């Protein structure tokens, strides 16, 4: 299995209410990345607006972008040319390792590859 050691991820978390799940997903992702010894920058889009905004340079330098969201992201066009995995907040919180498995697989995919994980996979 490919490990994420030394890799650099960026992510956006956003839920419908913009409160609890947005920040729970960000915390969970930070812990996973610490365990896997990879760096991560996380933008949150919640009730307080956009926090820790990812720059174009952050996105360009990332090995993979992870979009953990149940809503349409503000400024989503920033990710159009990025290699990304997109999933729902509840799916990520329910089975983060399944999502991270998709991230690992994407590391060897061509740039601009985009994977959207179906919620049905997490039931």
C-alpha positions as CSV (number, residue, x, y, z in Angstrom):
1,X,0.0,0.0,0.0
2,X,1.2,3.5,-0.8
3,X,1.8,5.6,2.3
4,X,1.4,9.4,2.5
5,X,4.7,10.0,4.3
6,X,6.3,13.2,2.9
7,X,3.3,14.1,0.8
8,X,1.5,17.4,0.9
9,X,-2.3,17.5,0.9
10,X,-4.7,20.4,0.9
11,X,-8.3,20.1,1.9
12,X,-11.6,22.0,2.2
13,X,-14.3,20.9,4.7
14,X,-17.8,22.3,4.5
15,X,-21.2,21.1,5.8
16,X,-24.7,22.3,5.4
17,X,-25.0,24.1,8.8
18,X,-21.3,25.2,8.7
19,X,-20.7,24.4,12.3
20,X,-19.9,21.0,13.9
21,X,-19.2,18.7,11.1
22,X,-17.0,21.1,9.2
23,X,-14.6,21.4,12.1
24,X,-15.0,17.7,13.1
25,X,-13.8,16.6,9.6
26,X,-10.9,19.1,9.7
27,X,-9.8,17.7,13.1
28,X,-10.1,14.1,12.0
29,X,-8.1,14.8,8.8
30,X,-5.3,16.6,10.8
31,X,-5.0,13.6,13.1
32,X,-4.8,11.1,10.1
33,X,-2.2,13.2,8.4
34,X,-0.1,13.4,11.6
35,X,-0.2,9.6,11.8
36,X,0.7,9.2,8.2
37,X,3.5,11.8,8.5
38,X,2.2,14.0,5.7
39,X,1.5,17.7,5.7
40,X,-1.9,19.2,5.3
41,X,-3.5,22.6,5.0
42,X,-7.2,22.8,5.6
43,X,-9.6,25.5,4.6
44,X,-13.0,25.5,6.3
45,X,-16.1,26.9,4.9
46,X,-18.6,27.3,7.7
47,X,-20.9,29.6,9.6
48,X,-17.9,31.9,10.2
49,X,-17.2,32.2,6.4
50,X,-14.0,30.9,4.8
51,X,-11.2,30.4,7.2
52,X,-7.6,29.4,6.4
53,X,-8.1,30.2,2.7
54,X,-6.0,28.1,0.4
55,X,-4.0,30.1,-2.1
56,X,-3.5,29.2,-5.7
57,X,0.1,28.3,-4.9
58,X,-1.1,26.0,-2.0
59,X,-3.4,24.2,-4.4
60,X,-0.8,23.9,-7.2
61,X,1.9,22.5,-4.9
62,X,-0.4,19.9,-3.3
63,X,0.0,16.2,-4.3
64,X,-3.7,15.7,-3.9
65,X,-6.7,18.0,-2.9
66,X,-9.4,16.6,-0.7
67,X,-12.8,18.2,-0.9
68,X,-14.9,17.0,2.1
69,X,-18.2,18.8,1.5
70,X,-22.0,18.5,1.5
71,X,-22.5,21.9,-0.1
72,X,-21.4,23.8,-3.2
73,X,-18.0,25.2,-2.3
74,X,-17.3,28.9,-2.6
75,X,-14.7,29.6,-5.3
76,X,-14.8,25.9,-6.4
77,X,-13.2,26.9,-9.7
78,X,-9.8,27.0,-7.9
79,X,-9.8,23.2,-7.9
80,X,-10.8,22.6,-11.6
81,X,-7.2,21.8,-12.7
82,X,-6.2,19.9,-9.5
83,X,-6.0,16.2,-8.8
84,X,-8.7,15.8,-6.2
85,X,-11.0,13.4,-4.2
86,X,-14.4,14.7,-3.3
87,X,-16.7,13.1,-0.8
88,X,-19.4,14.0,1.7
89,X,-18.7,15.0,5.3
90,X,-20.7,12.1,6.8
91,X,-18.9,9.6,4.5
92,X,-15.5,10.9,5.6
93,X,-16.5,10.9,9.3
94,X,-17.9,7.4,9.0
95,X,-15.0,5.8,7.2
96,X,-12.0,8.2,6.8
97,X,-9.7,5.3,5.8
98,X,-11.8,4.5,2.7
99,X,-11.4,8.1,1.6
100,X,-7.7,8.2,2.4
101,X,-7.4,5.0,0.3
102,X,-8.8,6.9,-2.6
103,X,-6.3,9.7,-1.9
104,X,-3.4,7.2,-2.0
105,X,-4.6,5.7,-5.3
106,X,-4.8,9.2,-6.8
107,X,-1.1,9.9,-6.1
108,X,-0.2,7.8,-9.1
109,X,-2.9,9.2,-11.4
110,X,-2.3,12.0,-13.9
111,X,-2.7,15.6,-12.8
112,X,-6.3,16.8,-13.4
113,X,-7.8,13.4,-12.3
114,X,-10.9,13.9,-10.2
115,X,-12.6,11.2,-8.1
116,X,-16.0,11.7,-6.6
117,X,-16.9,9.1,-4.0
118,X,-20.5,8.0,-4.0
119,X,-22.2,8.2,-0.7
120,X,-23.6,4.7,-1.3
121,X,-20.1,3.2,-0.8
122,X,-20.3,4.3,2.9
123,X,-23.5,2.6,3.9
